[in-house]
């Protein structure tokens, strides 16, 4: 790209892509910092150079649409299937050689560069839609891009964890309406994953089975929170869901990450994802704002105990009512749910497709 970023085209057909990004060269923003919160030993990323980001541009100014009629966008070609490129305003970026995460030392901890990678994955060259409105074939291509990027990014020496996700809806902070997701690659294990890892490790030592396998077995046995399933995947509202509409989609056979999925499992994902997302929109017959987050095992540790699954959370409780992370959730990390998970599963199952 014009500023030296990488771009990857994913195509289902043999095509030669030779379009050149003709925009004038621009220097890339500075890499941010990682500051340690000494009260919790959590890393906070300070990406101070991101304020220039475009905010909800109209279609004719969309940077994710293909280049056309001389209007140059992030994608130089005139069409594409799925495309991935490094974020123009990244939260994480390639650090200087020899980068190392600073050792934890309370208030004396050093402030390393925010090493890592931030990529944008554009799901389609059409401006309208979201992951769930793509064709099954197109969703499968997105899946391939997620798998490929997970494999590639996992090889970077300064990356510990790869996190593909999609935010949908302005309610969850989307700044571009074009169907797209992001991939964050962190140089540390995130607090949530660290906690899940600790729990999964203890479970594995005691039971010699991955925790997620037992979680799925409980959902299958209880039945009431299962929304749908196929040969390779199961979708359910978790027993202790944190949001009125929280859905997990997990592979029935344990794998640590997208890169380890079998072809058959990858092939079976689009259908169940599409059904689940249609059910989510069908509950109130509105486009539900959601966050779809791929939980993957870290790159170097816990790969036999922490299982891949997709967590979809919607901030909408009812039409016109959003769930805000208020006092208890924001300050204490203690969630209060106002709907029984069994009820929300039933509402989702009852949606007529
Ligand atoms: Zn667009």
Boltz pocket constraint, residues with backbone or C-beta under 6 A from the ligand:
constraints:
  - pocket:
      binder: B
      contacts: [[A, 59], [A, 62], [A, 63], [A, 64], [A, 65], [A, 125], [A, 126], [A, 127], [A, 178]]
      max_distance: 6.0
